[in-house]
Amino acid sequence: MPHPDSQAMNIPKIAAGSPGIPASSYNHLVTWGFVLLAVILVALVVMAAMLLGTRPPRRQLTTRQATVVRAIPAGGFGQIRLEQGEATVLLAARTAGGEELPVGSVVEIVDDSRSVLVVQSLSKAG
């Protein structure tokens, strides 16, 4: 025979922390609360990344002269070599006027604002 007071106590309601909310509803509230918190955190991270600007820093060239190491065809792209401090750097390049430059040509860098540098000839090899 159950104790007479056992009917008065609703164990799931007490376990949920509120006598008026059933345990199953409380579990759904907790789940949706965590989902909402996760969405808010992801939105904050995305907004912070946008505000901070995640672009890599612009390279700082210390020299404006380079040598063509892979011929630059007319209207196309080639490769130049320049000395940056103690390092030798190879970069993609195209000519400002669209002319052809053979390997060994000495060039001046006229625009380094994009990933492919724009150069003009100082002396052609050959």
C-alpha positions, 0 to 999 in steps of 0.5 A: 500500500502506498504512503498517503502523501505519495500522491501529493508529490509529483516527482518529475515536476519537482525534479524539473525545478518548478512545480508548474512545468512538467519535466518533458517541457522543461527539457525542451526549454533547456534544449532550445535555450542551448540552441539559441545560445549557440546561434547567438555565439556563432553570429557574434563570432561572424560579426567580429570577424567581419569587423576586424577584417580578416584579410592578410596584411599587405606585403611591404616591398623594400625594393622596386626593381626585379628580374624576370625569371619566367618570360612574360608573354604579351598580355599574359603573366610571368614571374619575377625575382626580387631581393626582399631583405635577405630573402629571394622572393618570386612573384607573379607579374604582368606588364603595364603595357601588355608587351612581352618581356624575356627572361633576364629583363630588369623591371620596375614594379609600378603596382603591388596592390594586387596578387599579380604585380604590374611591372614595366621594363627598365632593360630588356634581355637579349 
